[in-house]
């Protein structure tokens, strides 16, 4: 009888700890959720969406739908180099913070990647 009561108590404590961990995670999402993949379309000399918020570990794919090359460059954080027309570039978000980026070939093109 004591063992059953102890197991019940331990199960209750474990459930409470799990609930607290989930509540403490950003957005109520468990920290063990797998990384997500997000897309930013490069088209018409724009990054769409212009601002994107992701979690550390998520992957962002920039897809160039313009008929000429672009870059995705955040000084000191990431640099795609030239992304040819019809090609894409992937980045796994590692450094938390707000990272403004631009196309070094067309400096009026700007975007922001927020990594939580």
C-alpha positions in Angstrom: 0.0 0.0 0.0 2.8 2.4 0.9 4.6 1.8 -2.4 1.4 2.6 -4.4 1.0 5.8 -2.4 4.6 6.7 -3.0 4.3 6.1 -6.8 1.2 8.2 -6.9 2.9 11.0 -5.1 6.0 10.8 -7.4 3.7 10.8 -10.5 1.9 13.9 -9.2 5.3 15.7 -8.5 6.6 14.7 -12.0 3.4 16.0 -13.6 3.7 19.3 -11.8 7.3 19.8 -12.8 6.6 19.0 -16.4 3.7 21.6 -16.4 6.0 24.2 -14.8 8.7 23.5 -17.4 6.2 23.9 -20.3 4.8 27.1 -18.8 8.3 28.6 -18.4 9.3 27.8 -22.0 8.9 30.7 -24.5 5.4 30.7 -25.8 4.5 27.7 -23.7 6.4 25.5 -26.1 8.6 22.7 -24.7 12.3 23.4 -25.1 12.6 20.0 -26.8 10.4 20.9 -29.8 12.3 20.2 -33.0 13.7 23.1 -35.0 11.3 24.7 -37.5 12.1 25.8 -41.0 11.0 29.3 -42.1 11.0 30.8 -45.6 11.8 34.4 -46.7 11.1 35.1 -50.4 13.3 37.5 -52.2 11.2 39.1 -55.0 10.7 42.5 -56.5 13.8 43.7 -54.6 12.2 42.9 -51.3 12.6 40.3 -48.5 9.1 38.9 -47.7 8.5 38.9 -44.8 10.7 41.9 -44.0 10.9 40.9 -40.3 10.9 37.3 -39.1 11.1 36.0 -35.5 12.5 32.5 -34.9 13.9 30.4 -32.1 17.5 29.5 -31.7 18.1 26.4 -33.7 15.4 27.1 -36.3 16.4 27.2 -40.0 15.6 30.1 -42.3 15.7 29.6 -46.0 15.9 32.7 -48.3 14.5 31.9 -51.8 15.6 34.2 -54.6 12.7 34.6 -57.1 14.2 37.6 -58.8 15.9 37.2 -62.2 19.3 38.4 -60.7 21.5 37.6 -57.7 21.1 39.0 -54.1 22.9 38.5 -50.8 21.6 38.1 -47.3 24.1 39.8 -45.1 24.0 40.7 -41.4 27.5 42.1 -40.4 29.3 39.8 -38.1 26.4 37.3 -37.9 25.8 35.7 -41.3 26.6 36.3 -45.0 25.1 34.2 -47.8 27.5 35.6 -50.5 25.7 35.7 -53.9 22.4 33.8 -54.1 21.8 33.3 -57.8 18.4 33.7 -59.5 16.2 30.7 -58.7 18.4 29.5 -55.9 18.2 29.6 -52.1 20.4 29.9 -49.0 19.9 28.4 -45.6 20.9 29.6 -42.2 20.5 27.9 -38.8 19.8 30.6 -36.2 22.3 30.4 -33.4 23.0 33.9 -32.0 20.1 35.3 -30.1 19.2 39.0 -30.7 17.9 41.3 -33.4 19.9 41.0 -36.6 19.3 43.6 -39.3 20.4 42.4 -42.7 20.6 43.7 -46.2 21.5 42.8 -49.8 25.1 44.1 -50.4 24.3 44.3 -54.2 21.1 46.3 -53.7 21.5 48.2 -50.4 17.9 49.5 -50.3 16.8 45.9 -49.6 16.7 45.4 -45.9 15.2 42.9 -43.5 15.4 41.9 -39.8 15.9 38.4 -38.3 14.9 38.2 -34.6 16.3 35.2 -32.8 14.8 34.3 -29.4 
